[in-house]
Amino acid sequence: MKLIIAIDRDDDLGRKAGMKSPVIGRNECLEAATQLALVDPEDSDVNTIFGALKIYDQLKKSGERVEVVIVSGDENVGVISDSKISEQIDYLKKATKARNAIVVTDGSEDEFVLPIISSRFQIDAVERVIVKQSKTIESTYYLFKKMFEDPKIAKETLIPAGTILLIFSIFSLLGLSEIGYGTVILFFGIYLILKAYGMDDAIEEFFSNIKKSLLEGRFSFITYIIALIVVMVGLIQGVNSFWKLLNQPVAVGGIVLITSFIYGSLWWFIVAGISIILGKIFDAFIEKRPISRYVSMIFLLLSAGLIIWGGSVYIISTTDAYKHLREDAVYYFLMSIFGGFLSGFVGIVPIRYMKPKNT
């Protein structure tokens, strides 16, 4: 048995057509494609499904044992969507007893799930279904217009571009164009790093949780807002610490400057994290859910904070601006490591023993 798998990583099929996945069988997949096309005829997943059906018909006519299926992820593309796809792939492997697969995608982000499929099936081929477009100027303009109307593309392009323009315009109006250039480059660099490590999804999830907590009337909404304000204060304190070293007579290296930012902002960020966790603890307590995991997270967060803080104190104590820390720098460093170890021990060991034996 061979599966023809059409991938819909962002769950357009569920969000737009209201159909659950996995969809198994030619007639069922044809119905799914039709429903999605009626709702949004410009969706590329429509062509992906029809492409999978075409391959299915060709292989079926040649006498091969094949089945066509559609698997969908989630609107939150990343860990959440890929976990759902992974569960569906496991179900399909058990239900169909298939060993081989042909994967059909629209050639975009759907191909990120290929390692998930290759760990369950032997992939014989990957088919990219690319929609043919007219090469006229009007068609190109329309294509870009539709792209930017897509919330996913808008978030990844318009938000950073708008933020860069806003930052530069503010500094330009203040007559600080040179600082504006540096700030824009700094922002763009931070954005690329966050994007590379997938932390932009965590930031988006943070604001999504704020909205969800407000709509559901949860206490964590208050702690999320507190955390957001504390993070802003932490950023200001970190920049002040950075600026203090940058303007001293003796130049320091880039690592020391970055460490000074960490030194100034670290505990504000730790407090913000604890605020979020306390909100989750309060919600779990009201809903009568276990809270031991969240308690453990607080101690682990404190442990990481102590160790990082001790290291930052030791590094910045070498500068003239923080020479008052130089005498006790080693003591602070060693005590922070001890405190971090102790906090981590308290956060992990007792919580493990507190868990019920059947979990």
N, C-alpha and C positions, 0 to 999 in steps of 0.2 A: 504494500500500500504506500502511495506517495501523496503527500498533501500539497495543495496549491494554496499558499497562505497570503492573503491580502492584509497589509498592515495599515492600521489607522491609529497612530500613536497618540494623537490628541483627542480621540473619541468624538470626531465630528458626527459619526453615525449615531452615537447616543445623545449628544447635545442637540443636534439639529433634527434628526429623524426619530428620536425616542426609541431606538432599537437596542436591545441588550446583546452583548457579545459573550462568547463566540457564536458566530452564525455559521452553521454547517449545512452543506448541500447546495446544489446548483440552483434550485428553485428559490430557496431561502435567501441565497446571496443575490440572486437577480431581483427579488423583491426588495431587499435592503438597498441595493444600488438605485432602484427606481424611486423608492421613498426619499432617499437622500437627494437625488437629482430633482425631484419635485420641490423640495424645500430650498435647495441651493444648487442650481445647475452648474455654477461656476466652481464648485468644490473639486479639487484635484483628486480626492478620494473616490469620487464617482468613476473617474477614468481608471483608477487603480483596480477597483472591483471588476469593472468590465474587462480590463486586461487580464485579470485572473481567470475570469469565465472563459475568455477566448483560449487561453492556454489549456484550461480544463477540457474544453471541447476538442481541441486538437489532439491531446494525449488520449482522450477517451476513444476517439475515432481510430487511433492507431492500435487500440487494444490494451492499453495500460490500465492498471487498477489505480485510480486516482480519486481524490475528493477535494473539493474546493471549500475553503473556510475564510472567515474574516475575524481578525482579532483586533480589539480596540483597547486603548489605554485610558488616559484621563486628561482632562483639560490642564491639570498641573503637570506639564511635561517634565519628566525627570524621574526621580526615584519612585514617586507615586504611580505614574503611568506605566513605567517599566515593570513595577511589581505586579500590577494587574495583568499585564501581558504575560509575564512569567507564569502566573497562576493558570491562565487560559491555555498556554502552551503545554503545561503539565497535564491539564485535563484532556486536551486533544490527543496527547500521546497515549494516555490510558484508554480513551474512548475509541480511538481509531486503530490502535496498534501499528501506526505507521512508523517507518524508519527513515524515509527520505522526505525532503521538502524542496519546493521551489517557492522562493519568496518574491512577492510582487510589491513594489513600493512606487511612490511618486517621485523618488530621487531626492527627497529632502531629508528632514530629520528622522524619518521613519527607519532609515538604515542603521541608526544607532542601536536598534534592538537585535541586530543580526547575531551578536555573540550569545544572546539569550537563546535564540532559536538553534544556533549551531551546537550548543551544549546539550540539546535534546534530540536533534535530528541531524542527519547528514544532508547538508544543503547542496543540491545538484546544480542550482542556478539561481541568480538574482536578476529579476526583470524590472527595469525602470520604465515606467509609463510616463512619458513626457508629452504634454499637450502642445500641439502645433499652434503657433501664433503668427498672425500677420506681422510683417516687418514695417508697417507704415508708422508714421509719427503719432497718428491718432491712437493706434493700437497700443503703442508703447506707453503713451500718457495714461491710457485707460488701465493698462496693466499695473503701473506704479500706483495709480489712484486706488485700485482695488487692494493692492498689497498693503498700503498704509491704513486701509480701513480694517485690516485684520488686527485684532487686539494684540496678538503675539508679536507681530512684526513692529507694530507701533511702540510697544513697550521697549523693544530692544534697540530701536533706532531713534524715534522721536524724543523719548525721555532723555537719553544722554545728550543728544544734540541740543535740545531745548535748555537743559541745565548748563551746558557749556556756554551757550549764547547769553543766558541770564547772568552767569558769573562774570563773564567778560564785560558785559554792558554795565553792571554795577560798579566794577572797578574803574571802567572808563569814565563814567559819570563823576566819580570821585577824584579823577585825575591821577589814577594809579594804574596806568595801562601795563607797565612792566610787571607789577605784582599780579595783575589780571592774567597775563600770559603764563606766569609760573603757576598760578592757581588752576588754570584750565588744564595745563599739562599734568599737574598733580592729580586732579580729578580724573582725567582720562586714564592715567596710569593705574589709579585705584580701581576704576571701573573694569579695566582689562584683567587685573589680578582677580577681582571678585568673579568675573565671568569665567576665567580659566579654571577656578576651583569650584564653580557652581554655587558660590555664596550669594549670587544675585537671586537665586531661587529662595534662599533662606530669608532674605530681606523682603521679597515679595510675599512669602508665607507669613512673615511677621505682621505686615499690614493687613493681610487677609484675615489673620486671627483677630486683629483689633476689630475689624468690621464684623466678624462672626460673633465675637464676644458681646458687642453692642447689640446686635440684632437678637441674640439669644438671652440678653439680660444677665450676663455672667459677671461675677465680681472681678474676674481677671481683666475685664475692660479697663478698670481703674488702674490696676497694676501695670498693664501694657502702656497706658498713657504716662504713668510715673516713669517707667523704664525709658520711654522715648525722650522725655525731658532730661532725665539723668544722662543719657547718652549724648545729648546735645551739649550739656554742661561739660561732660568729659572730653568731648572734642575740643571745646574752647580751652579747657585747662591743658590739654595735650599740646595745642598750638602755642599757648603761652610759654610752656616749658621749652618747646622747640625753638621759639623765637628768642628766648632768653639766652640759649646757647649760641644761636646763629649770630647774634649781635655782640658777642663778647670779643675782646681784642684778639685773643689767640684762636685761630681757626681750629675746628675739630672735624673729625671724619664723619662720613655719612652714617655709619653704624651708630656712633654716639648720638647723632641728631635724632635718629629713629628711636633709639633707646630713651632719649629725653621725652619724646612724645608718649611713649609707653608709660614712663614713670609718672607723667602728669595726668594721664587719662585712665590708667589701669583700674584703680579702685572704683571709679565712677562706672566703668563698664561692668565690673563685678557686681556692684550694687544693682545695676539695671537688670542683670541676669537673675539675681536673687529675687528681685521684685517680680519678674515674670514667673519664676518658679513658685513663689508664694501664692500668686494668683491661681496657678494650676492646683496647688495644694488645697486652697480654699474651695475651688470648684469641685475637686475630687471628694472632699469631705462632705459637701452638701449632697453630692450625687451618690455618696456611700461607695466610692471606689477606693482601691488601695492607694496609699500616699507614700509608702516606703521608698519607692523609686525616686520620687521628687525630693525627699529628704536626703537621700544619697547624693543626688545631683548638687544640692547646696554645698555639702561638704567637699565634694570633688571640685566644684568651682572655686571654693575658698582655697583648696589645696593648690590648684593651678595658679591662682592669684598670688599666693604667698611666694611660691617658687619664682615666678616671673618677676615679682617686685624685688625680691632679694637680688636677683641677677642684674636688674636694671640699676639698683642702688650701687652695686659694685662697679658697674661700668661708668656711670656718670660721675662717680666720686673722683675720677681721674681728672676732671675738668676744674677750672678755677671757679666757675659759677657755683659748683656744689662741693667745694673743698671742705665745707663744714661736715660733710658726711664721710670724709676720707678716713678719719681715725677709727670709726666704728664700722666701716664698710664690710670687712671680713666677718665681724660679729653678726651684722644684719644678714649677710648672705647665708652663713651657717645656720642661724636660728630660723630663717625663712624656709630652708630646706627641711629642717627638723619639723617645723610647724606644718609644712605642706605634707610631709609623710604622715604625721599624726592625724591631720584632718582627713587625708585620704583613707587612712586605716579606719577611722571612726565612721567614715561615710560608706565603706564597703563591707567590712567584716561583720559588724553587728546587724546590718540590714539583711545580709545573706542568711544569718541565723534566725532572723525574725520571720522569714518567709515560711509559709506553710509547707509541710513535707510533700504534699501532692502537687505542687507547682513546679 
